[in-house]
Amino acid sequence: EIKECDWSSDVCSSDLQILCYPNPFSDKINITFNSTGIYKLSMLNLLGEAVLEMELDNSNATALHPNIYTISTNSLSDGMYFLIEGISNQVFYKIIKQKSR
């Protein structure tokens, strides 16, 4: 079950904050977290299908030196996606892939 989200915003509220940029994106997306831990993230298409899954280890990050993960999105089609944290099934971002100009 996926938790509710206010779709009037690109970002949903949660104790865990994920920064995901740029949005819209073309060939890659950057992800960083506000806390340490190991996170399982999924990117879902509009049909709810997982098109990209990743496990990111943020255990060694600090407030002064956060880990920034760059994820290749070349295999994804243009369109809207949802970034989901795997343990809580919390939707954190709605993101859009579009061709670079």
N, C-alpha and C positions, 0 to 999 in steps of 0.2 A: 504494500500500500504506500502510495506517495503522499506525503503531507501537503496540506493546502499552502498556496502561495498567492500573494497579492500580485496579479499579473499586470497591474498598472505600472509596476516598477520592473526594472531589469534585474534587481537584486532582492533576494528574500532575506528576512531577518532570522538570525540564529546565533547561538553562543559561538559557534565556529564561523569565522568569517573567511571567505575565499575571495581573493581578488583575481579577476579574470579579464585580461585585456590583450589586444584591442577588441572592441566590439562595436561594429562588425569586424570580422577577421577574414583573411583570405587563405594564406598557406600555413600559418602557424598561430598558436595562441599561447599566451603566457599565464601561468597560474602561480599564486603564492598564498600562504596561509597566515593567520594571526596567532597560531599556537603550534606547538610541536606535536608530533605523533606520526603515525603511518595512516594514510588516507587512501581509501579505494574510491575512485571517481569513475562515473560512467557518463558518456554523452549519449543522449537519446534523441532519435528523430521524432517527428510529429506523430508517428504511429506507435511510439513507445518502445521502439526497438533499440537495443544498445548497439551503437555503431562504432564506439570507441570506449575501451575500458583500460584503466591504468591504476597502478598502485604507486603512490608517491611517499617516500620516506622523508619526513620533515623533522626527524628527531634531533638533528644537530643544528637546527636554526636558532638564531637569537634575534631579539628585537632590533639590534643594530645590523645584523647580517642575515636577513631572511633568505630562504632558498627560493629561487625563481625557476620554475620548470617551464621549458619551452616544448610544446607538443606540436608535432607536425600534423597538419590537417589536410594534406594534399589528397588523401583518399576519399574525403568527404565531398558530397555534392553541395551545391549552393542551396541555402535554405535555413530554417530556424531549427535550433537544437536546444536541449535542456541539459545543464550540468548538474548531476545528482551525486551526493555523497552516499556511498554504498551501505554504511552501517545504519544510518538513520533514515535513509531514503528521502532526505531533505533536498528539495530543489533549491539550488543556490543561484543559478543564473539562467536566463534565457539569452541565447547568443545567436548571432546570425553570421553565416558564411556567405560571402559574396566575392565575385571575381575581383581581383585587383585591377585598378584602372590604369 
